[in-house]
């Protein structure tokens, strides 16, 4: 995301937050700009504290505007968010290097015992689309089925005029350009979402399994974070890569319409990510997957991102600030998502996340 776009979003975020706060005083209980309930906050401003977070680059743009809006209203709180990928966020939280992790995938059960701070709470904050972005001269619209995507990314298909791509795009003139596959270099929740999609939607074709990291073919190009992959695609003729919608739009990339479980080719948008959110099944700990969700309008490579924290906080000031920031992200912050090309949480999920704030234990 360019500095100009980022600054515009930050200014817009603060304005939106201020307007939303004023509106709530006048019309408590009405619907906020994100379409979800906007409960008023009775809590006092938290004491002075500094919070540190790291992890998901999928949600990084949201963290930046949410931090700006929250700290404008709570001047005693400073919040730093370092990105670095979901795997780094989970590891940093496990080692108690940060106060919260941003992650697009949950901890593996085998890793839970390694967490130095004990039990965890998952707070979903965003839904969003992971695009299959491409750089192919002369191709303004591209459709791809899951099996075709699987063959491209595991390097079974190496040219853009391959018969499988042509079959997905009748009437489109495809060049004989070599395909360059761009993928993440870091442990990534976006990789986890993308590979889970291929593992589930093209199980007879996809051979690389799924996870935050996979064994990519040696002739693929790696980028750091979503923005890094976006830059590889942008600067490389014939490239294709998986990039979150926010970074894809900020980098002015073209992206494909993807065939969903109902057989429809769907464009990645906030609306189609919201449609995927309507079809999710949520566990008691608020872990779920929006990948391959049901529904004709659902975009199939839709992902989610959580803020993960320790249930038992050891510092009262930090704990109060963290609870207030979580509440902000789940209420006022939801109204900022559309500007960033994310989808707000469905109301049922938002309500569950707000109720879970009571489980956060302060000293």
Helices and strands as residue ranges (DSSP letters): H 3-26, E 49-55, H 60-73, E 77-84, H 86-94, E 100-103, G 109-114, E 120-134, E 143-144, H 146-153, H 163-168, E 180-184, H 189-201, E 221-223, H 225-235, E 239-244, H 245-250, E 254-255, E 257-259, E 265-266, H 270-277, E 302-310, H 316-330, G 332-336, G 338-340, H 347-356, G 357-359
